[in-house]
Amino acid sequence: MFYSHGNYFYECKKVRDSMITNNMTQETIILNSAAGDTEKVSCFILEEAGSTFDVAYGLLKEDNFSLWDSVLVGRQTKGRGQTGHNWHSPTGNLYATIRFPKEGFFNSHALSVILGGIVLEEIKTFFKKERYLCKMPVQPDFYLKWTNDLLITYQNTYYKVGGLLIEERNDALMLGIGINIEFSPKLNAEIDENALPAGNLSEYFEVDRTIIKPLWSRLVNSFYSCYKACSIQTELISRAESCLAFKNKRIRIINALPDKSFDYSNNEQVAEYTGILLGLSKEMDSIGGLRVDTDNYGIKTFVGGRIV
């Protein structure tokens, strides 16, 4: 299933002492920072699993999943996304989970937004550096739908090509990520009538599943480099804002959670707002929140909710 090119991974071996599966291999990813720091971390690879989180927490329980270690799975039978929805996970896409330290910007309330910005920056760099040919007459672009959806846009239409899910359990901080390389998940309008159409990278670029391992290595290195550089939260938020979807456009936000400064008229709490999306908050008490020029309440910041 997985193929490697370049010197991204090495030291492939079977994992024989794990209770997770007899079909797991362990490979090494070399991490490098701009300051010259170098580490070797493990990437556990399986053809199939319930979910990458299941494998990661199983390895953690065995004390065999250190900081920066990751899991890469060819197909998930019980993948999940936000709000517990099932994530259709056919073979040919990237499905991974990585363990992060609980310090620096990883301790931020805006972590999902920050990581989304890092992922999209690296995807753009990866495609440019590896010179993958675009199939379209006009180059598509990548965007982050607040807070955790990865989008591609072509001819003024947004398509969801991936998503992020952060979990903290058993004193471990984990990121789960899915990126559609070859296949687009099936849409279930009964579950989410507001879902964007799904897309995959092979619809727009000359790519296939052989990019999964080198792309994942690059993403892990990007997370590590930002951490080692002690990147400032506000700078990372600005980078994420540069690829924010729907900026300066009219949006509707549901299940909205305004920040603490919100002054409700007549103590009435409203769950849905409309207005113009201005960008992301850089204020520490609401960092990464959505700044919206609302129709009825002026410019407000939302720290929770969903754009539809």
C-alpha positions, 0 to 999 in steps of 0.5 A: 500500500505505502511506497516511499521515494527519497530519504524520508523513512528508513529502518523499516521493521516488523513490530513483534512485541505489540499487542495491537496487531501482527501486521504493524511495521515501525519506521523512523522519521528523521526530524530536523529544525532550523536551529540544527536539532535532530531527532529520530521518532517512530512511525507505526504503519498498518494496512488497516485499523479501526482508527489511527487514534485506537492504535495510538492509544493502544501503543501508549497503554503499552508505553510504546508511543513517545512524543512525536511518534505517529501512526499511519494507516491505509484504511480505517474501519471506524474513523471519526471526525468532529462531533463523533461523526464517522469518517469514511476512510477508503484506501488511498488517502492519508490517515494519521495520528501524532503525539505532541508535547503539552507545552509551547503553542501546543498548549494554546486554545487555538491549537486546531487553527494553528495546526491547520495553518501549518498543514496548509502551508506545508501542503502548498510547499510540498506540491511546489517543491516536488513539482507535481503537475496540475491537471487544471488550466488554473491552479487551485488554492488551499484554505482553512475553514475555521476551525479544522477543515482543509479545503481546496477551491476551484472555479469559486467552489470549495471542496473539503479535502481533509480535516483535523481532530485534536484529543487529549486523553490519558495525559497525552495530546494527540492530533488526528488528520485525514487528507483525501489523496485519491478518493473523496469520502461519501457525503451523508446529507442526513447527518450534515445538510450543510457539509461542503462537497468532498474532493481529493488531491488527485482530481487536481494534481498528478498524484496518487497514494505514493505521496502519503509517506513523504507528505506525512514526513514533511508535515511531522517535520513542520510541526516539529520545526515550529515547536523548536523555533518557539513560534509565537502564537500570534504569528502562527495565527496570522499565518493561519489567517492568510489561508482562512476561507470566506474572509471578507465574505458573508457567513452564517455561524451556528452553535455560536459561542461568543467570547466573554466580552459579548454583551447580550441585548436583554440577556438574550443568547443567540445561537446563530449569527450572520455577518462579514468574516473579518479574520482571526482574533490575536487577543490572548483571551480569545486567540484564534477566535473568529472576528465577525462584523455581525448584522445586529451586534457590531464586530464580535469575536466567536470562540466556538461555533461552525460556519455554514 
